Amino acid sequence: MKKLEIVIRHSCLYAVKAALLELGVRGMTTYEVKGFGRQGGHRESYRGKEILVDFSAKLKVEIILEDSMVEPVIKAVCDTAVTGAVGDGKIFVLPLEDVIRIRTRERGEEAL
């Protein structure tokens, strides 16, 4: 099993969700996050003063998957979340040791 942590633009969420549902992904968790990458931010004018905006608002989507679903999900996210501009996001793939469904105590892939 793998855990995917996907950081995307807010505007891409519903396209990504639709693509994942089409693949059979049965659940996800989303978080409002802020961060910056290589670009380090940008300058904006506010009330006549120039300020550095160094954190961009993004969404973090977490998904737990069987190993066989990882590559199709990565492709779907990359195809739907791309704008071609700096800040499209990242996908982190992490190994997952175990999952337990609290209600039934099922473990592993049965708990997904």
Jmol script that loads the backbone (N, CA, C; Angstrom):
load data "model"
ATOM      1  N   MET A   1       0.841  -1.183   0.000  1.00  0.00           N
ATOM      2  CA  MET A   1       0.000   0.000   0.000  1.00  0.00           C
ATOM      3  C   MET A   1       0.878   1.235   0.000  1.00  0.00           C
ATOM      4  N   LYS A   2       0.323   2.319  -0.537  1.00  0.00           N
ATOM      5  CA  LYS A   2       1.035   3.584  -0.605  1.00  0.00           C
ATOM      6  C   LYS A   2       0.113   4.715  -0.150  1.00  0.00           C
ATOM      7  N   LYS A   3       0.741   5.764   0.366  1.00  0.00           N
ATOM      8  CA  LYS A   3       0.025   6.990   0.691  1.00  0.00           C
ATOM      9  C   LYS A   3       0.521   8.045  -0.284  1.00  0.00           C
ATOM     10  N   LEU A   4      -0.397   8.679  -0.989  1.00  0.00           N
ATOM     11  CA  LEU A   4      -0.051   9.787  -1.871  1.00  0.00           C
ATOM     12  C   LEU A   4      -0.451  11.082  -1.197  1.00  0.00           C
ATOM     13  N   GLU A   5       0.486  12.002  -1.111  1.00  0.00           N
ATOM     14  CA  GLU A   5       0.219  13.358  -0.639  1.00  0.00           C
ATOM     15  C   GLU A   5       0.366  14.243  -1.861  1.00  0.00           C
ATOM     16  N   ILE A   6      -0.730  14.867  -2.256  1.00  0.00           N
ATOM     17  CA  ILE A   6      -0.794  15.621  -3.502  1.00  0.00           C
ATOM     18  C   ILE A   6      -1.093  17.075  -3.160  1.00  0.00           C
ATOM     19  N   VAL A   7      -0.228  17.977  -3.598  1.00  0.00           N
ATOM     20  CA  VAL A   7      -0.429  19.407  -3.372  1.00  0.00           C
ATOM     21  C   VAL A   7      -0.803  20.026  -4.716  1.00  0.00           C
ATOM     22  N   ILE A   8      -1.999  20.649  -4.774  1.00  0.00           N
ATOM     23  CA  ILE A   8      -2.509  21.207  -6.022  1.00  0.00           C
ATOM     24  C   ILE A   8      -3.132  22.581  -5.785  1.00  0.00           C
ATOM     25  N   ARG A   9      -3.445  23.249  -6.878  1.00  0.00           N
ATOM     26  CA  ARG A   9      -4.184  24.516  -6.824  1.00  0.00           C
ATOM     27  C   ARG A   9      -5.644  24.238  -6.449  1.00  0.00           C
ATOM     28  N   HIS A  10      -6.260  25.191  -5.766  1.00  0.00           N
ATOM     29  CA  HIS A  10      -7.677  25.049  -5.407  1.00  0.00           C
ATOM     30  C   HIS A  10      -8.548  24.828  -6.646  1.00  0.00           C
ATOM     31  N   SER A  11      -8.226  25.525  -7.706  1.00  0.00           N
ATOM     32  CA  SER A  11      -9.056  25.477  -8.911  1.00  0.00           C
ATOM     33  C   SER A  11      -9.059  24.110  -9.584  1.00  0.00           C
ATOM     34  N   CYS A  12      -8.145  23.249  -9.216  1.00  0.00           N
ATOM     35  CA  CYS A  12      -8.033  21.928  -9.854  1.00  0.00           C
ATOM     36  C   CYS A  12      -8.738  20.828  -9.080  1.00  0.00           C
ATOM     37  N   LEU A  13      -9.214  21.114  -7.897  1.00  0.00           N
ATOM     38  CA  LEU A  13      -9.729  20.061  -7.021  1.00  0.00           C
ATOM     39  C   LEU A  13     -10.833  19.236  -7.667  1.00  0.00           C
ATOM     40  N   TYR A  14     -11.851  19.857  -8.241  1.00  0.00           N
ATOM     41  CA  TYR A  14     -12.993  19.092  -8.735  1.00  0.00           C
ATOM     42  C   TYR A  14     -12.648  18.283  -9.979  1.00  0.00           C
ATOM     43  N   ALA A  15     -11.734  18.765 -10.805  1.00  0.00           N
ATOM     44  CA  ALA A  15     -11.273  17.981 -11.949  1.00  0.00           C
ATOM     45  C   ALA A  15     -10.479  16.771 -11.475  1.00  0.00           C
ATOM     46  N   VAL A  16      -9.619  16.973 -10.482  1.00  0.00           N
ATOM     47  CA  VAL A  16      -8.843  15.862  -9.923  1.00  0.00           C
ATOM     48  C   VAL A  16      -9.779  14.856  -9.262  1.00  0.00           C
ATOM     49  N   LYS A  17     -10.729  15.339  -8.483  1.00  0.00           N
ATOM     50  CA  LYS A  17     -11.681  14.445  -7.811  1.00  0.00           C
ATOM     51  C   LYS A  17     -12.443  13.605  -8.832  1.00  0.00           C
ATOM     52  N   ALA A  18     -12.932  14.220  -9.895  1.00  0.00           N
ATOM     53  CA  ALA A  18     -13.678  13.491 -10.927  1.00  0.00           C
ATOM     54  C   ALA A  18     -12.812  12.429 -11.583  1.00  0.00           C
ATOM     55  N   ALA A  19     -11.557  12.764 -11.873  1.00  0.00           N
ATOM     56  CA  ALA A  19     -10.647  11.798 -12.498  1.00  0.00           C
ATOM     57  C   ALA A  19     -10.363  10.630 -11.567  1.00  0.00           C
ATOM     58  N   LEU A  20     -10.223  10.904 -10.274  1.00  0.00           N
ATOM     59  CA  LEU A  20      -9.951   9.841  -9.308  1.00  0.00           C
ATOM     60  C   LEU A  20     -11.168   8.937  -9.108  1.00  0.00           C
ATOM     61  N   LEU A  21     -12.342   9.536  -9.065  1.00  0.00           N
ATOM     62  CA  LEU A  21     -13.566   8.734  -8.940  1.00  0.00           C
ATOM     63  C   LEU A  21     -13.733   7.819 -10.146  1.00  0.00           C
ATOM     64  N   GLU A  22     -13.387   8.315 -11.322  1.00  0.00           N
ATOM     65  CA  GLU A  22     -13.463   7.522 -12.543  1.00  0.00           C
ATOM     66  C   GLU A  22     -12.528   6.302 -12.480  1.00  0.00           C
ATOM     67  N   LEU A  23     -11.396   6.457 -11.791  1.00  0.00           N
ATOM     68  CA  LEU A  23     -10.452   5.344 -11.629  1.00  0.00           C
ATOM     69  C   LEU A  23     -10.870   4.367 -10.535  1.00  0.00           C
ATOM     70  N   GLY A  24     -11.878   4.745  -9.742  1.00  0.00           N
ATOM     71  CA  GLY A  24     -12.325   3.868  -8.667  1.00  0.00           C
ATOM     72  C   GLY A  24     -11.743   4.198  -7.308  1.00  0.00           C
ATOM     73  N   VAL A  25     -11.105   5.349  -7.177  1.00  0.00           N
ATOM     74  CA  VAL A  25     -10.609   5.773  -5.865  1.00  0.00           C
ATOM     75  C   VAL A  25     -11.822   6.023  -4.984  1.00  0.00           C
ATOM     76  N   ARG A  26     -11.823   5.416  -3.792  1.00  0.00           N
ATOM     77  CA  ARG A  26     -13.017   5.437  -2.949  1.00  0.00           C
ATOM     78  C   ARG A  26     -13.004   6.479  -1.853  1.00  0.00           C
ATOM     79  N   GLY A  27     -11.915   7.210  -1.697  1.00  0.00           N
ATOM     80  CA  GLY A  27     -11.902   8.212  -0.647  1.00  0.00           C
ATOM     81  C   GLY A  27     -10.652   9.065  -0.705  1.00  0.00           C
ATOM     82  N   MET A  28     -10.751  10.230  -0.133  1.00  0.00           N
ATOM     83  CA  MET A  28      -9.621  11.142  -0.049  1.00  0.00           C
ATOM     84  C   MET A  28      -9.854  12.093   1.101  1.00  0.00           C
ATOM     85  N   THR A  29      -8.786  12.687   1.569  1.00  0.00           N
ATOM     86  CA  THR A  29      -8.857  13.713   2.602  1.00  0.00           C
ATOM     87  C   THR A  29      -8.180  14.951   2.051  1.00  0.00           C
ATOM     88  N   THR A  30      -8.782  16.124   2.256  1.00  0.00           N
ATOM     89  CA  THR A  30      -8.182  17.368   1.766  1.00  0.00           C
ATOM     90  C   THR A  30      -7.923  18.322   2.926  1.00  0.00           C
ATOM     91  N   TYR A  31      -6.877  19.121   2.751  1.00  0.00           N
ATOM     92  CA  TYR A  31      -6.497  20.126   3.742  1.00  0.00           C
ATOM     93  C   TYR A  31      -6.206  21.426   3.023  1.00  0.00           C
ATOM     94  N   GLU A  32      -6.523  22.537   3.644  1.00  0.00           N
ATOM     95  CA  GLU A  32      -6.088  23.852   3.165  1.00  0.00           C
ATOM     96  C   GLU A  32      -4.676  24.053   3.695  1.00  0.00           C
ATOM     97  N   VAL A  33      -3.720  24.311   2.812  1.00  0.00           N
ATOM     98  CA  VAL A  33      -2.332  24.498   3.226  1.00  0.00           C
ATOM     99  C   VAL A  33      -1.752  25.744   2.559  1.00  0.00           C
ATOM    100  N   LYS A  34      -0.638  26.200   3.078  1.00  0.00           N
ATOM    101  CA  LYS A  34       0.102  27.305   2.476  1.00  0.00           C
ATOM    102  C   LYS A  34       1.559  26.881   2.380  1.00  0.00           C
ATOM    103  N   GLY A  35       2.223  27.344   1.341  1.00  0.00           N
ATOM    104  CA  GLY A  35       3.625  26.997   1.208  1.00  0.00           C
ATOM    105  C   GLY A  35       4.273  27.762   0.071  1.00  0.00           C
ATOM    106  N   PHE A  36       5.556  27.490  -0.117  1.00  0.00           N
ATOM    107  CA  PHE A  36       6.259  28.056  -1.257  1.00  0.00           C
ATOM    108  C   PHE A  36       7.293  27.058  -1.733  1.00  0.00           C
ATOM    109  N   GLY A  37       7.654  27.191  -2.987  1.00  0.00           N
ATOM    110  CA  GLY A  37       8.644  26.304  -3.587  1.00  0.00           C
ATOM    111  C   GLY A  37       9.845  27.089  -4.049  1.00  0.00           C
ATOM    112  N   ARG A  38      10.420  26.633  -5.130  1.00  0.00           N
ATOM    113  CA  ARG A  38      11.634  27.251  -5.655  1.00  0.00           C
ATOM    114  C   ARG A  38      11.483  28.728  -5.972  1.00  0.00           C
ATOM    115  N   GLN A  39      10.301  29.111  -6.438  1.00  0.00           N
ATOM    116  CA  GLN A  39      10.116  30.514  -6.825  1.00  0.00           C
ATOM    117  C   GLN A  39      10.195  31.451  -5.625  1.00  0.00           C
ATOM    118  N   GLY A  40       9.949  30.959  -4.417  1.00  0.00           N
ATOM    119  CA  GLY A  40      10.110  31.756  -3.207  1.00  0.00           C
ATOM    120  C   GLY A  40       9.074  32.839  -2.995  1.00  0.00           C
ATOM    121  N   GLY A  41       8.088  32.927  -3.829  1.00  0.00           N
ATOM    122  CA  GLY A  41       7.036  33.932  -3.668  1.00  0.00           C
ATOM    123  C   GLY A  41       7.071  34.960  -4.773  1.00  0.00           C
ATOM    124  N   HIS A  42       6.243  35.994  -4.614  1.00  0.00           N
ATOM    125  CA  HIS A  42       6.192  37.073  -5.604  1.00  0.00           C
ATOM    126  C   HIS A  42       5.832  38.375  -4.896  1.00  0.00           C
ATOM    127  N   ARG A  43       6.048  39.466  -5.569  1.00  0.00           N
ATOM    128  CA  ARG A  43       5.755  40.780  -4.993  1.00  0.00           C
ATOM    129  C   ARG A  43       4.409  41.296  -5.508  1.00  0.00           C
ATOM    130  N   GLU A  44       3.664  41.909  -4.598  1.00  0.00           N
ATOM    131  CA  GLU A  44       2.385  42.531  -4.930  1.00  0.00           C
ATOM    132  C   GLU A  44       2.347  43.905  -4.310  1.00  0.00           C
ATOM    133  N   SER A  45       1.478  44.738  -4.838  1.00  0.00           N
ATOM    134  CA  SER A  45       1.303  46.075  -4.287  1.00  0.00           C
ATOM    135  C   SER A  45       0.041  46.084  -3.427  1.00  0.00           C
ATOM    136  N   TYR A  46       0.159  46.594  -2.205  1.00  0.00           N
ATOM    137  CA  TYR A  46      -0.966  46.675  -1.291  1.00  0.00           C
ATOM    138  C   TYR A  46      -0.971  48.061  -0.670  1.00  0.00           C
ATOM    139  N   ARG A  47      -2.013  48.844  -0.972  1.00  0.00           N
ATOM    140  CA  ARG A  47      -2.153  50.217  -0.483  1.00  0.00           C
ATOM    141  C   ARG A  47      -0.906  51.045  -0.774  1.00  0.00           C
ATOM    142  N   GLY A  48      -0.403  50.870  -1.994  1.00  0.00           N
ATOM    143  CA  GLY A  48       0.745  51.650  -2.425  1.00  0.00           C
ATOM    144  C   GLY A  48       2.089  51.136  -1.954  1.00  0.00           C
ATOM    145  N   LYS A  49       2.101  50.088  -1.180  1.00  0.00           N
ATOM    146  CA  LYS A  49       3.334  49.509  -0.670  1.00  0.00           C
ATOM    147  C   LYS A  49       3.589  48.165  -1.333  1.00  0.00           C
ATOM    148  N   GLU A  50       4.831  47.910  -1.675  1.00  0.00           N
ATOM    149  CA  GLU A  50       5.173  46.622  -2.255  1.00  0.00           C
ATOM    150  C   GLU A  50       5.455  45.622  -1.136  1.00  0.00           C
ATOM    151  N   ILE A  51       4.802  44.464  -1.217  1.00  0.00           N
ATOM    152  CA  ILE A  51       5.002  43.432  -0.202  1.00  0.00           C
ATOM    153  C   ILE A  51       5.373  42.112  -0.876  1.00  0.00           C
ATOM    154  N   LEU A  52       6.103  41.282  -0.152  1.00  0.00           N
ATOM    155  CA  LEU A  52       6.458  39.960  -0.634  1.00  0.00           C
ATOM    156  C   LEU A  52       5.407  38.963  -0.167  1.00  0.00           C
ATOM    157  N   VAL A  53       4.775  38.287  -1.126  1.00  0.00           N
ATOM    158  CA  VAL A  53       3.821  37.228  -0.813  1.00  0.00           C
ATOM    159  C   VAL A  53       4.591  35.930  -0.984  1.00  0.00           C
ATOM    160  N   ASP A  54       5.053  35.366   0.134  1.00  0.00           N
ATOM    161  CA  ASP A  54       5.919  34.203   0.029  1.00  0.00           C
ATOM    162  C   ASP A  54       5.231  32.874   0.317  1.00  0.00           C
ATOM    163  N   PHE A  55       3.964  32.895   0.672  1.00  0.00           N
ATOM    164  CA  PHE A  55       3.214  31.663   0.847  1.00  0.00           C
ATOM    165  C   PHE A  55       2.011  31.679  -0.078  1.00  0.00           C
ATOM    166  N   SER A  56       1.828  30.615  -0.838  1.00  0.00           N
ATOM    167  CA  SER A  56       0.675  30.483  -1.727  1.00  0.00           C
ATOM    168  C   SER A  56      -0.310  29.504  -1.111  1.00  0.00           C
ATOM    169  N   ALA A  57      -1.585  29.810  -1.224  1.00  0.00           N
ATOM    170  CA  ALA A  57      -2.631  28.906  -0.730  1.00  0.00           C
ATOM    171  C   ALA A  57      -2.769  27.742  -1.699  1.00  0.00           C
ATOM    172  N   LYS A  58      -2.751  26.541  -1.167  1.00  0.00           N
ATOM    173  CA  LYS A  58      -2.883  25.310  -1.958  1.00  0.00           C
ATOM    174  C   LYS A  58      -3.800  24.348  -1.225  1.00  0.00           C
ATOM    175  N   LEU A  59      -4.098  23.247  -1.871  1.00  0.00           N
ATOM    176  CA  LEU A  59      -4.818  22.146  -1.242  1.00  0.00           C
ATOM    177  C   LEU A  59      -3.896  20.947  -1.172  1.00  0.00           C
ATOM    178  N   LYS A  60      -3.959  20.233  -0.079  1.00  0.00           N
ATOM    179  CA  LYS A  60      -3.234  18.973   0.053  1.00  0.00           C
ATOM    180  C   LYS A  60      -4.277  17.866   0.070  1.00  0.00           C
ATOM    181  N   VAL A  61      -4.116  16.912  -0.820  1.00  0.00           N
ATOM    182  CA  VAL A  61      -5.022  15.774  -0.925  1.00  0.00           C
ATOM    183  C   VAL A  61      -4.244  14.536  -0.510  1.00  0.00           C
ATOM    184  N   GLU A  62      -4.793  13.759   0.405  1.00  0.00           N
ATOM    185  CA  GLU A  62      -4.161  12.511   0.820  1.00  0.00           C
ATOM    186  C   GLU A  62      -5.035  11.352   0.386  1.00  0.00           C
ATOM    187  N   ILE A  63      -4.382  10.345  -0.204  1.00  0.00           N
ATOM    188  CA  ILE A  63      -5.081   9.159  -0.687  1.00  0.00           C
ATOM    189  C   ILE A  63      -4.258   7.939  -0.292  1.00  0.00           C
ATOM    190  N   ILE A  64      -4.934   6.893   0.158  1.00  0.00           N
ATOM    191  CA  ILE A  64      -4.297   5.613   0.448  1.00  0.00           C
ATOM    192  C   ILE A  64      -4.722   4.646  -0.647  1.00  0.00           C
ATOM    193  N   LEU A  65      -3.732   3.969  -1.254  1.00  0.00           N
ATOM    194  CA  LEU A  65      -4.014   3.128  -2.416  1.00  0.00           C
ATOM    195  C   LEU A  65      -3.305   1.789  -2.348  1.00  0.00           C
ATOM    196  N   GLU A  66      -3.861   0.824  -3.080  1.00  0.00           N
ATOM    197  CA  GLU A  66      -3.137  -0.398  -3.364  1.00  0.00           C
ATOM    198  C   GLU A  66      -1.996  -0.022  -4.314  1.00  0.00           C
ATOM    199  N   ASP A  67      -0.907  -0.776  -4.271  1.00  0.00           N
ATOM    200  CA  ASP A  67       0.253  -0.476  -5.112  1.00  0.00           C
ATOM    201  C   ASP A  67      -0.100  -0.386  -6.593  1.00  0.00           C
ATOM    202  N   SER A  68      -1.006  -1.225  -7.059  1.00  0.00           N
ATOM    203  CA  SER A  68      -1.357  -1.257  -8.485  1.00  0.00           C
ATOM    204  C   SER A  68      -2.055   0.015  -8.965  1.00  0.00           C
ATOM    205  N   MET A  69      -2.606   0.792  -8.051  1.00  0.00           N
ATOM    206  CA  MET A  69      -3.338   2.011  -8.424  1.00  0.00           C
ATOM    207  C   MET A  69      -2.454   3.258  -8.460  1.00  0.00           C
ATOM    208  N   VAL A  70      -1.237   3.175  -7.959  1.00  0.00           N
ATOM    209  CA  VAL A  70      -0.403   4.365  -7.806  1.00  0.00           C
ATOM    210  C   VAL A  70      -0.123   5.052  -9.136  1.00  0.00           C
ATOM    211  N   GLU A  71       0.374   4.332 -10.115  1.00  0.00           N
ATOM    212  CA  GLU A  71       0.728   4.958 -11.393  1.00  0.00           C
ATOM    213  C   GLU A  71      -0.479   5.527 -12.144  1.00  0.00           C
ATOM    214  N   PRO A  72      -1.619   4.806 -12.216  1.00  0.00           N
ATOM    215  CA  PRO A  72      -2.794   5.416 -12.853  1.00  0.00           C
ATOM    216  C   PRO A  72      -3.262   6.689 -12.152  1.00  0.00           C
ATOM    217  N   VAL A  73      -3.188   6.715 -10.822  1.00  0.00           N
ATOM    218  CA  VAL A  73      -3.593   7.913 -10.079  1.00  0.00           C
ATOM    219  C   VAL A  73      -2.625   9.064 -10.345  1.00  0.00           C
ATOM    220  N   ILE A  74      -1.335   8.776 -10.348  1.00  0.00           N
ATOM    221  CA  ILE A  74      -0.348   9.826 -10.644  1.00  0.00           C
ATOM    222  C   ILE A  74      -0.614  10.409 -12.026  1.00  0.00           C
ATOM    223  N   LYS A  75      -0.851   9.553 -13.009  1.00  0.00           N
ATOM    224  CA  LYS A  75      -1.128  10.036 -14.372  1.00  0.00           C
ATOM    225  C   LYS A  75      -2.391  10.900 -14.396  1.00  0.00           C
ATOM    226  N   ALA A  76      -3.439  10.445 -13.734  1.00  0.00           N
ATOM    227  CA  ALA A  76      -4.701  11.190 -13.720  1.00  0.00           C
ATOM    228  C   ALA A  76      -4.528  12.565 -13.077  1.00  0.00           C
ATOM    229  N   VAL A  77      -3.806  12.621 -11.958  1.00  0.00           N
ATOM    230  CA  VAL A  77      -3.590  13.897 -11.281  1.00  0.00           C
ATOM    231  C   VAL A  77      -2.756  14.823 -12.169  1.00  0.00           C
ATOM    232  N   CYS A  78      -1.680  14.302 -12.723  1.00  0.00           N
ATOM    233  CA  CYS A  78      -0.824  15.130 -13.585  1.00  0.00           C
ATOM    234  C   CYS A  78      -1.584  15.637 -14.802  1.00  0.00           C
ATOM    235  N   ASP A  79      -2.456  14.809 -15.373  1.00  0.00           N
ATOM    236  CA  ASP A  79      -3.229  15.218 -16.547  1.00  0.00           C
ATOM    237  C   ASP A  79      -4.279  16.276 -16.221  1.00  0.00           C
ATOM    238  N   THR A  80      -4.854  16.231 -15.009  1.00  0.00           N
ATOM    239  CA  THR A  80      -5.957  17.142 -14.687  1.00  0.00           C
ATOM    240  C   THR A  80      -5.533  18.374 -13.897  1.00  0.00           C
ATOM    241  N   ALA A  81      -4.414  18.320 -13.201  1.00  0.00           N
ATOM    242  CA  ALA A  81      -4.010  19.443 -12.342  1.00  0.00           C
ATOM    243  C   ALA A  81      -2.984  20.358 -13.005  1.00  0.00           C
ATOM    244  N   VAL A  82      -2.584  20.076 -14.229  1.00  0.00           N
ATOM    245  CA  VAL A  82      -1.547  20.873 -14.886  1.00  0.00           C
ATOM    246  C   VAL A  82      -2.140  22.137 -15.510  1.00  0.00           C
ATOM    247  N   THR A  83      -1.484  23.258 -15.248  1.00  0.00           N
ATOM    248  CA  THR A  83      -1.826  24.507 -15.939  1.00  0.00           C
ATOM    249  C   THR A  83      -0.655  24.966 -16.789  1.00  0.00           C
ATOM    250  N   GLY A  84       0.513  24.418 -16.513  1.00  0.00           N
ATOM    251  CA  GLY A  84       1.721  24.814 -17.229  1.00  0.00           C
ATOM    252  C   GLY A  84       2.457  25.967 -16.574  1.00  0.00           C
ATOM    253  N   ALA A  85       1.903  26.487 -15.498  1.00  0.00           N
ATOM    254  CA  ALA A  85       2.517  27.614 -14.799  1.00  0.00           C
ATOM    255  C   ALA A  85       3.253  27.120 -13.553  1.00  0.00           C
ATOM    256  N   VAL A  86       4.187  27.940 -13.089  1.00  0.00           N
ATOM    257  CA  VAL A  86       4.894  27.623 -11.848  1.00  0.00           C
ATOM    258  C   VAL A  86       3.863  27.486 -10.728  1.00  0.00           C
ATOM    259  N   GLY A  87       4.024  26.476  -9.889  1.00  0.00           N
ATOM    260  CA  GLY A  87       3.120  26.307  -8.755  1.00  0.00           C
ATOM    261  C   GLY A  87       2.000  25.319  -8.981  1.00  0.00           C
ATOM    262  N   ASP A  88       2.117  24.474 -10.021  1.00  0.00           N
ATOM    263  CA  ASP A  88       1.074  23.473 -10.265  1.00  0.00           C
ATOM    264  C   ASP A  88       0.990  22.446  -9.150  1.00  0.00           C
ATOM    265  N   GLY A  89       2.076  22.195  -8.432  1.00  0.00           N
ATOM    266  CA  GLY A  89       2.016  21.299  -7.280  1.00  0.00           C
ATOM    267  C   GLY A  89       3.010  20.168  -7.346  1.00  0.00           C
ATOM    268  N   LYS A  90       2.842  19.232  -6.422  1.00  0.00           N
ATOM    269  CA  LYS A  90       3.729  18.080  -6.287  1.00  0.00           C
ATOM    270  C   LYS A  90       2.913  16.871  -5.846  1.00  0.00           C
ATOM    271  N   ILE A  91       3.488  15.680  -6.106  1.00  0.00           N
ATOM    272  CA  ILE A  91       2.923  14.429  -5.604  1.00  0.00           C
ATOM    273  C   ILE A  91       4.030  13.718  -4.839  1.00  0.00           C
ATOM    274  N   PHE A  92       3.737  13.349  -3.611  1.00  0.00           N
ATOM    275  CA  PHE A  92       4.684  12.599  -2.786  1.00  0.00           C
ATOM    276  C   PHE A  92       4.119  11.193  -2.604  1.00  0.00           C
ATOM    277  N   VAL A  93       4.934  10.182  -2.849  1.00  0.00           N
ATOM    278  CA  VAL A  93       4.516   8.786  -2.712  1.00  0.00           C
ATOM    279  C   VAL A  93       5.274   8.189  -1.536  1.00  0.00           C
ATOM    280  N   LEU A  94       4.514   7.696  -0.554  1.00  0.00           N
ATOM    281  CA  LEU A  94       5.115   7.155   0.664  1.00  0.00           C
ATOM    282  C   LEU A  94       4.665   5.711   0.880  1.00  0.00           C
ATOM    283  N   PRO A  95       5.559   4.867   1.371  1.00  0.00           N
ATOM    284  CA  PRO A  95       5.131   3.500   1.714  1.00  0.00           C
ATOM    285  C   PRO A  95       4.223   3.544   2.944  1.00  0.00           C
ATOM    286  N   LEU A  96       3.277   2.635   2.985  1.00  0.00           N
ATOM    287  CA  LEU A  96       2.334   2.582   4.106  1.00  0.00           C
ATOM    288  C   LEU A  96       2.362   1.181   4.693  1.00  0.00           C
ATOM    289  N   GLU A  97       2.675   1.101   5.951  1.00  0.00           N
ATOM    290  CA  GLU A  97       2.847  -0.196   6.599  1.00  0.00           C
ATOM    291  C   GLU A  97       1.533  -0.918   6.853  1.00  0.00           C
ATOM    292  N   ASP A  98       0.529  -0.204   7.335  1.00  0.00           N
ATOM    293  CA  ASP A  98      -0.728  -0.868   7.675  1.00  0.00           C
ATOM    294  C   ASP A  98      -1.852   0.152   7.733  1.00  0.00           C
ATOM    295  N   VAL A  99      -3.081  -0.342   7.585  1.00  0.00           N
ATOM    296  CA  VAL A  99      -4.299   0.452   7.738  1.00  0.00           C
ATOM    297  C   VAL A  99      -5.267  -0.398   8.542  1.00  0.00           C
ATOM    298  N   ILE A 100      -5.938   0.222   9.496  1.00  0.00           N
ATOM    299  CA  ILE A 100      -6.925  -0.499  10.300  1.00  0.00           C
ATOM    300  C   ILE A 100      -8.244   0.261  10.244  1.00  0.00           C
ATOM    301  N   ARG A 101      -9.307  -0.418   9.859  1.00  0.00           N
ATOM    302  CA  ARG A 101     -10.648   0.174   9.923  1.00  0.00           C
ATOM    303  C   ARG A 101     -11.133  -0.044  11.343  1.00  0.00           C
ATOM    304  N   ILE A 102     -11.372   1.023  12.060  1.00  0.00           N
ATOM    305  CA  ILE A 102     -11.692   0.940  13.483  1.00  0.00           C
ATOM    306  C   ILE A 102     -12.969   0.149  13.730  1.00  0.00           C
ATOM    307  N   ARG A 103     -14.009   0.400  12.953  1.00  0.00           N
ATOM    308  CA  ARG A 103     -15.312  -0.245  13.195  1.00  0.00           C
ATOM    309  C   ARG A 103     -15.233  -1.762  13.125  1.00  0.00           C
ATOM    310  N   THR A 104     -14.572  -2.310  12.089  1.00  0.00           N
ATOM    311  CA  THR A 104     -14.552  -3.753  11.873  1.00  0.00           C
ATOM    312  C   THR A 104     -13.226  -4.406  12.234  1.00  0.00           C
ATOM    313  N   ARG A 105     -12.219  -3.579  12.474  1.00  0.00           N
ATOM    314  CA  ARG A 105     -10.850  -4.030  12.759  1.00  0.00           C
ATOM    315  C   ARG A 105     -10.194  -4.751  11.584  1.00  0.00           C
ATOM    316  N   GLU A 106     -10.743  -4.547  10.395  1.00  0.00           N
ATOM    317  CA  GLU A 106     -10.092  -5.081   9.202  1.00  0.00           C
ATOM    318  C   GLU A 106      -8.750  -4.387   9.044  1.00  0.00           C
ATOM    319  N   ARG A 107      -7.794  -5.102   8.454  1.00  0.00           N
ATOM    320  CA  ARG A 107      -6.449  -4.562   8.289  1.00  0.00           C
ATOM    321  C   ARG A 107      -6.005  -4.663   6.842  1.00  0.00           C
ATOM    322  N   GLY A 108      -5.034  -3.829   6.500  1.00  0.00           N
ATOM    323  CA  GLY A 108      -4.435  -3.876   5.175  1.00  0.00           C
ATOM    324  C   GLY A 108      -5.397  -3.411   4.098  1.00  0.00           C
ATOM    325  N   GLU A 109      -5.273  -4.009   2.917  1.00  0.00           N
ATOM    326  CA  GLU A 109      -6.095  -3.576   1.782  1.00  0.00           C
ATOM    327  C   GLU A 109      -7.583  -3.776   2.023  1.00  0.00           C
ATOM    328  N   GLU A 110      -7.972  -4.749   2.869  1.00  0.00           N
ATOM    329  CA  GLU A 110      -9.392  -4.926   3.183  1.00  0.00           C
ATOM    330  C   GLU A 110      -9.960  -3.704   3.903  1.00  0.00           C
ATOM    331  N   ALA A 111      -9.108  -2.971   4.600  1.00  0.00           N
ATOM    332  CA  ALA A 111      -9.562  -1.796   5.359  1.00  0.00           C
ATOM    333  C   ALA A 111      -9.740  -0.570   4.458  1.00  0.00           C
ATOM    334  N   LEU A 112      -9.222  -0.641   3.251  1.00  0.00           N
ATOM    335  CA  LEU A 112      -9.379   0.511   2.359  1.00  0.00           C
ATOM    336  C   LEU A 112     -10.801   0.578   1.869  1.00  0.00           C
TER     337      LEU A 112
END
end "model"
wireframe off; spacefill off
backbone 0.3
color backbone group
